[in-house]
C-alpha cells in the first residue's frame, strides 16, 4: 500500500486496518515516506479518531524494531500516558518501587518528562539509578532484584526518525498513545493510567490483541472532576480490567478500599530533585498520609495485576507491609548499588 493510497484513505475519513497500519508504520520507520506526508498522516489519524486496530498495527511494527530484552512473564509495567496536567509527584514510579518490595517483578518502561516537570526516568536518575544501562546489565539487575527500568529512547532508536516531525506538529499524535504499549520486554501484565476516558477502550482492545494476560486500565478524577492518568485518591477511578481475554468495568472511590479522599493539591510534585526527595521520604515513612495513600493505591493494583494478590484490598495490605518494614527503602538502595556495579561491568546501552 503506497503512502499516496494511505493518504487517500485517511483523507476520506476512513480507518486503516491493522495490517495496513503496520505497513504504514513500517514505511515511516524505513524512511520510505517523505516527512511532509508523515506529518499529514499523523494529523489525519488524529483528526479521524484513532482506532484500536490502528494502534495495534502501529504497536506491532514498533515492537518488532525495539532492541530486544527478555525478562519473564511475571513482569509488571506501571505507567501512564501523561497529559493530565495535574502536576502530581511520580506516583506510578513510587508505586513500582513499593510493589517490587512487596514481591512483584517490575519491568518499568519510561522516559524523561514530556508533559510534566519530571518523568519516571528523571526521578529515578535523581534517586541515583543509572537509567541507560546496557540491556545485558538490565537483565542481570532484574534477575538479582526483580526490578528493571527500560529507558524508552534506548530500546526504541527508530523513534528518532519521527521526533522532529512530532515536535513541529505540536499536537498529540498516535505516538503519544503508543508509549505505554511499547514495553520492549513485551510484558503480559500492566497497570496503565490514561488521561482521557475515551482512550480506555482503545487500550483494552490493543492490549487484548497483544496477548496481555492481565491489565488494569485506569482513569482517575480529582475532587472537581478533572482528569488524572492515575488511580485516584482525590475522586473516582474508572477501571477496565482485562484478564484472560475478558474485560469488565468498575468505578471505585478511595473509601471503597479504606483510604481517605484527599485534595489533589496534597499530591503536588515539583522538580526531579524535589520528587526524588519526596519518594525517599515516602519510603522512609516520613511522607504525608495523602502521598502515602496515593502510592499505596497504585502499588496495590500492581500487586493485584501481578497475581501476587487476589484483590486490590489484599494488595494494599502487601504494600503497607513493604512500607512499614522499610523493605521498599532497602530494596531501592540495593537496586541502585547493584545497577551501578553492573554499569561499571557492562557500560551503558547508548548508541
N, C-alpha and C positions, 0 to 999 in steps of 0.2 A: 504494500500500500504506500504509494508515493506521498510525500508531505503535502502536495497540492490536493490530493484526494482527502487527506485528513482535514485540511483547512476547509474544503468544500463541505464535508460532513458537519464540522463544527459550526460553520457559518450558517448552515440551515437549521441550527438549533438541535441537531441530533446528537446522540451519545455514541461514544466508541465502545465496541465490545471489549472484553478482557484481552483477547488475542490482538486486536487492533491497537489497544493502548500499550500493550507490551512492545509491539513492533515500533510504535511511535516513540516510546521512551528509549528503546534500543538505538533507534536512528538519531535521536537527540544526543545520547551519550557517545555515539560513534562519530559525532561531528558531521553527520550526513544531512543535517537540516540547517539552513542559514540562521544566524542569530535573530534576524528580524522575523522570520517565520516562527521560530521557537517562542518569541515574545507574544506573537499573535495567538499561537496555540494555547499558551498558558492563560492568556487573557480570556479567550473564548471558553476554555474549560471552566474557568471561574464564573463567567457570565451565565453559562448554560446550567450551572449547578453540577458539581462533580458526583458521579455515580459510584456505587460500591465496586462495580466491575472495572471502572477506570482506575480506581485506587488499587484494586487487586492486581491489575495488569501492570501498572507502573511499579508497584512494590516488587513483583516478580522479576522485572528487568533489573531493578537496582540491587536487590538481594543477590542476584546471580553475579553482580560485579563487585560485591563487597569483599574486602580482604577476609578470608575465611578464618574462623576461630571455633574450635569445638570444645564445648564445656559438657553439660549433660542436660537431660530433660527435666531435672528438678529445678533448674534455674528460673528465677522470677525477675521480671523487669518492672520497676516502678517509675512511671514517667508521666508527664503532662504535655499537652500541646502548647502551653503558654498562651499568650494573647488575652489573658483576662484583665490585665492592668490593675490587679488588686494590690500588688506590692507586698505580698506576704514573704516571709522568710522561706528558705528552701525546705518545705515540708516533706516532699517526696524523697529528698536525699536523706534527711534526718530519719524518716521512716524506714528507708532501706537499711541504714546502719543499725537501727533498733531491731528490725526484723531479722537481720543477719545474726545478731547476738542471741536472738530467740530460737535460732536453729534453721533459719530459712536461707537457702542458697540464693545469692543475688548476682545477677548479671545486668548491671545498670548501664544503659545506653544513654549518653548525654552529650551536651555541647556547652559552649560558652553562651552567655546571655544574648538573646535577640530582643525580647520584649520587656525584660526586667533589668534591674541593676546587676543581677547576679544569677547566672545559670548554675547547673549542677557541677559542671567542670570547674567553674570559677571558685565555688565554695570548697570543693574537695581539694583543689590546688592550694587554696588559702589555709586549709587544715593541715597541709603538709604532704598530701598524696601526689606522687608523680602521675600525671594524667595521660602521658604519652608513652606508656610502657610498650615495649615490643610485644606482639601477640604471644610469643612463647613465654615471656615473663608474666603476662596477664593470665595465661593458662596455669602457670605454676602457682601464682598467687591464689587463684581460685581453688586449686587442689589443696592448698595449705589452709585457707581461711574460709572458703565458701563465698568469697566476695570478688567480683571483678567489675572494674569500670571500663567501659568501652567508649573511648572518645570518638565521636562521630566522624570528624574530618580524617582521622587516621584510618578508619575502616571503610570510608566511602570517598576515596580520592577522585572518582569520576564526577562527583558532585561539583567539583571546582569549575567544571565546564559551564554550568548554568549560574554560578554565583553572581557574575557581573550583570547578567540578564535580569535575574530576580531583583537585584539592587536597583537597576534602572527603572524597572516597572513600578516599584514602590507599593505593591499590593500583595495581599496574601494569595498564594497560589497552591496548587496541588502539593508542592514540596513541603509546605507548612503542615499539611495534613499527614504526609507520609512519615515524618520523623519518628513517631512512636511505633511505627510498623517495621522499622528497618534495623532492628537489633541484629547485628551480624552473627550472633550466636544462635539465631533462629529459635529463640525461646518459645516454649509452648505454654507458658503461664505468665500473665501480665495483669498489672493494675494500670489502667490508662485514664488519666484525668483529661477531660475535654472542656474547653471554654464555651462552646456553643452546643446547646442541646440537640440541634438538628444533625450534628455530626455523630451522635451516639449510635444510631442505627447503621451508619456507614462503617464505623469502626467495628461494630459487632459482626457485620457481614464479611468485611475484609479479613478479620481475624479468623472467622469460621473457615473461609476459603483457604487461609494459610495453614490450616491444620492445628490451630491453637486448641489445647485441651481444656484450659480453664482461664477465663479472663473476667475481670470486672471493669466495665467502662463506667466512669462516674462523672457527674456534672453537679457541682455544688452551687449553693446560693448564699449570699451574705444575708444579714438580717433585713436588709432593704430590698432583697431580690436581685442584686447584681450578680453576674456570673463568676464562678470560680472553676479553675481546671483542677480541682482537688475535691476529695470528700470533705464536707464542711462541718465545722463545729460552730458555725455562725448562723446557720439556717438549714434548709432542706438539702438533701443529697438525692439526686435521681440516679438510679443504677440500672444498667443492663448487665446481666450475668450470662456468660456463655460457658457452658460446661457440657462436654461430650456431644457437641453439635446442636445443643438445645439452648434457646435463650429464654430468659424470664426477666421481668421488670419489677423493680421495687422503688419506693420513695421512703426515705428514712429521715429522722431528725436526731440530733445528738442524744436527747434524753432516752431514745429507744435503746441505747447502749450504756445507760447510766453515766453519760457525760453531760457536762453543763453546756449551755449555749453562750457563746462569747462574741462580743463585738469584733468585727473584722479588724478594727484598729489595734486590737490586742495581739494580732499576729503579724504586725508590720515587720518587714525586713529592711535591709539597708545595703551598704556596700559589701563586697565579698569578705572583707576583714570583719565587718560587724556581724555578718551572718555566720561566719566561721566561729566567732566568739559565742554567738547565741547557741549554736549547735553544741559546742563544747560545754557550755553551762548547762544545757539540757541534759547531756549525757552524764554530767557531774551531779545532777539532781538539784541544780540551782536556777532552773528556768521558772517562768511564771506558770501557773496552773493552765492558763489558756494555751500557751506554747506547748506544754507537755501533752495536753489532751488532743491537740491538733495532730501532733506527731504520732501519738498512740493510736488514734483512729486509723490513720493511713497504714501504720505498721501492722495493725490488727488485720486489715484487709489483705495485706501481703501474706501474713501467716495463713489466712484462710485460703487464698488463691494457691499457695504452695502445697496445700493438702496437709500441712502440719497441724492445723486447727480445723475442727469440724464446723465451726461457725465463727462469725466475727466476734461474738462475745468471748469465746474461748481464746481467740487471737488477742483480744485486749488483755486478758489475764496473762498470756505469754509475754506480751510486750511490756506490761507493767513489771513483771518479774525481772526481765532483762535490764530495765532501767533501775529498779530498786536495788538490785545486786551489783550495779555498776558494770555489768557484763558488757554493755554496749560501749562504754568508755574504754575498757581494757581491750575489747575487740578492735576498736578503731586504732588504738595505739599499736597493736600488733600488725594490723593491715599496713599502716604507714611504715613501720620498721621493716617488715618483710618486703614491701614493694620497693623501698629504697635499696635494699640489698640486691633485689632482682634487677633493678635498673642498672646497678653497677656491673652485674654479671652479663646482662643481655643488651644493655643500651636501650635507646628509645626506638619507637617504630616510625619515626619521621621519614618521609620520602625525600 
